[in-house]
Amino acid sequence: MTSSLTDKVVLVTGGSKGIGKGIARVFARLGSKVLLVARGAADGDRAAAEIRESGGIAAFQRGDVSELASMQRAAAAAAEQYGGLDILCANAGIFPSAALADLSEAQWDKVFDVNVKGTLFSVQACLPYLQKSDAGRIIVTSSITGPITGFPGSSHYAATKAAQLGFVRTAAIELAKYKITINAVLPGNIVTEGLQDLGEQFLNQMLAAIPLKRLGTTDDVGYAVAFLASPEAGFITGQTIVVDGGQVLPESLQAVGT
Ligand code: NAP
């Protein structure tokens, strides 16, 4: 797998932080040329510089996934800078918390705009370029929350993550005629800058529910994404890979053991 992604052009939405930054780092390590897309230029420029300092090829482009024109500019920038586009990682997402009794229409719309409409716009913007690639790939970052599990305060977020999978399954059929595959990864609890801020007690509670007894790393997600992007995964489309250390498996905390 490691040599087959060399020189591929990859656009990662939400590539300036967290899981997206980890995905971008993995592709760069495997020899791909990466364009990180996010709204904030300071984090984006820093993430791209870090990858370049480690010997990778990376650049940052400002873009907002909830605006089609913005994503069209980002996709064009990838193609201009690197001569085409082979792989889209539709990863950008937000996860605000609100109890459903208090959830406003504006809060509901906002998370759908970024997580669901943002997935659609990222795919639509990149499609003309992916069609020209001989191995076009799309990998969507969903979550275990929604498709498999629930978490209080996450009804709107969980609905978006499940909606992404409905989108992936139909898109897989529509995009098959262009030989483009589309799949999703479903991360469990992954250590990111934001998660670490929640404190040691919270992290230990999370850890107790994971059979492999560690939190996930952004590399864990990045390598699953890289596999789905590789030529070796060319016959897999419309599918999901759960990356969670076994978190969705136990019937109860008792079943996890010590
Ligand atoms: P994060 O650390 O908060 O990073 C989110 C990234 O998305 C940032 O680069 C952010 O940059 C960008 N972003 C947010 N809104 C955007 C918009 N409208 N347009 C373009 N970029 C935007 O989040 P994360 O934890 O890495 O999560 C990334 C994805 O993984 C999400 O889809 C999330 O649902 C999923 N996920 C995360 C976990 C976890 O444990 N962390 C678990 C399951 C699934 P700007 O704000 O500067 O735009």
Residues whose N, C-alpha, C, O or C-beta is under 5 A from the ligand:
A	BS01	NAP	G14 G15 S16 K17 G18 I19 G20 V37 A38 R39 G40 G63 D64 V65 S66 N91 A92 G93 V114 T141 S142 S143 I144 P187 G188 N189 I190 T192 G194
